[in-house]
Amino acid sequence: MLTKLGLAILTTILPLSAGERAPQAPVNLNTAGVTELMQLPKVGAKTAERIVAYRKQHGGFKRTEELMNVKGIGEKSFAKLRPHLSVGTKAATKP
């Protein structure tokens, strides 16, 4: 989880208008960190943290549609995010 100072720094260096930004390449829900997830349209720090927490709790995403199980992401939000998402394969975990 990000600290208040970390959030303040991120909001300073990242674009202010979340609705207008879009990542250059699809964001892998199984490997992206909070900062990368925040590059998605309308995804702020708290939602990005919820995505990471959901991924850890459920062992990753098998389908992009599972993102709608994350609090704050409904059908309308998902429809806007879908073109920017992938699930690929999960990163290998170190022993």
N, C-alpha and C positions, 0 to 999 in steps of 0.2 A: 504494500500500500504506500501511496505517496504521502509525504508529510506536507504540512501547510506551506513550508518554505519551498519544497519541491514543486507543489502546485503553482505557487506564485512565480517561480522561475519559468515553468512550462508555459503558463499563460502569457508571460512576457515575451518569450521567444517564438511562440507559435502564432499563426494568424488569428486575429480576433474574430473573424467572421466564419464560424464553423460551417455554416450552411453553404458557403461558396467553395470550399476546398474539396479536393478529391485526390486520392493517391495516384501516382504515376502507373503503378502496377497493382494487380489484385493483392489484397492483404490476406495472408493466411491466418485464419482464426486459431490455428493450433500452434503457431510459432510466434506470432506478433506480441510485442510487449505493449505496455500502456501507451507509450509515446507514439508508436506506429498506429495503434488502434485509434488514437485521437486524430489522425489524419483523415479518417473516414468522415463523410458528411454528417453533421449533427451529433457526433460522438464526442462528448467531453470526458474529463478525467474520471468522474465517478462512474460513468457508463463503461468506460474502458476498464476500470478496475473490476467492475462486476463481470465483464466478459472474461477476464483472466481468472477471477475466482471461480466462475462457473466451469471453465475449462479444467482447472485443477481439481475441482470437486467431482466432475463427471468423467474425467479421463480423456478429455478432448471432444472435438466436434466431428461427427461422422458426416453430417450434411449441413450446408449453410443455413437451412431452415431452422435448425436447432437454436440459432441465435435469438429467435423469438421467445425462447424460454428464459432469457435474461431479462430481469426487471427493467422496464423502461424502453424495451424494444418490441413494438407491436407490428402488425401487418404493414401499416403505412411506412413506418421507419424502415422496416426490412426491405420493402419494395425499392426504396431509394438507395439502400446499402448493397443490395444483391449484386449489381454489376461490378462492385469493387471488392467482392469477397471470394475467397477460396478456402478449402479445407486441406488440400494436399495430403501430406503425410505428417504425422506428429514428429517433432524433433526427437532424436534418440536421447533418452535420459541417461545420465552418468550414474554409475553404481555408487 
